[in-house]
């Protein structure tokens, strides 16, 4: 079973680089990518990732607030 990862970053170069590294791992799979916190919330709810890798300073909802909100639910 692969580790299901949601990757969230508003910098394209970071997303591309992290995707390239993660895709080399046979036991990891990127199931979704987001460019802001609100999109991350929507994708998390629908796809149920095992892990969310998220930039802590993104527009709309940063990674820290998203994490705190997720813990409350």
Secondary structure, DSSP 4 states (H G I P E B T S, - for coil): -PEEEEEE-S-HHHHHHHHHHHHT-TTEEEEEEESSHHHHHHHHHHH--SEEEE-SS-SSS-HHHHHHHHHH-
